[in-house]
């Protein structure tokens, strides 16, 4: 007997976005002495002027909760309306249970489907793809997608290659039913042969294998900067153009470009390689937020809409790329004007 699917597919869109940025702003000047660098050097290489660090007693889930509640409220919903939570992160400090289920308890919604994904800086776009499919297939009605990181816990502030790059923050969107198509096809994949270009090491298992060994160090992010830079500059632009074409758009008909906020020079290169016209608004939250991995795209989306309210409802190309090396991109319709501030 053939399996039947009783419900017809429906369209989905981003209903609202929320964001949380820690109060503490850390300028380059606060980091340069430990790595024998300068503010000018950091800005020239990355475009980063400052970043946000969470307080020691401010957890990943604290930040995720704040961004989630804002997104849910702006969508005109309450936490009980959420059917599923997809939590993208690489900095939740527990193997199990998941960050998503801890977030559920904070939202007082203990029965929704909930799971984490680990796709680093592409995690948010991966989660958007999954949420879109869930809503379209009627597996869920309202899906909360969260990208949150507390990367300051896993950053060596004495490492000249990474000390100034990573930061903390959380962003969330609610994806729900729509009359029209609000999320285009996702183009995604990996270049896993170069997966060791970005690592979070040593593994926790190393501590079990070598009890008492004192030189293992704390697990921190290590990055082969030039390898990652070249990959992003040369490989991501064609992927972004494929995502644009899959949605039936061209650079000339696109309104907004929100790439992963990894490096301002990478963003410049992508804009040039894709031949985006000046009419396309480009998100550059990197300058004051640093690289927040899975949180960077929703944070940049929120900042852009706060600065440019006229962009609500416009088309935006999202592209995430990072450790793995993995990537994902899709065109979305930016959320409408919030129902609740």
KAURMO-V129241 format. One line per field, one symbol per residue. burial: I if it has 24 or more other ideal C-beta (glycine too) atoms within 12 Angstrom, else O. A space follows every 50 residues. Layout:
burial->???
//
This chain:
burial->OOOOOOOOOIOIIIIIIIIIIIOOOIOIOOIOOOIOIOOOOIIOIIIIII IIIIOOOIIIIIIIIIIIIIIIIIIOIOIOIIIIIIIIIIIIOOOOOIII IIIIOIIOIOOIIIIIIIIIIIIIIIIIIIIIIIIIOOOIIIIIIIIIII IIIIIIIOIOIIIIIIIIIIIIIIIIIIOOIIIIIIIIIOIOOIOOIIII OOOOOOOOOOOOOOOOOOOIIIIOIOIIIOIIIOIIIOIIIIIIOOIOIO IOOIIIIIIIIIIIIIIIIIIOIIOIOOOIIIIIIIIIIIIIIIIIIIII IIIIIIOOOOIIIIIIIIIIIIIIIIIIIIIIIIIIOIOOO
//
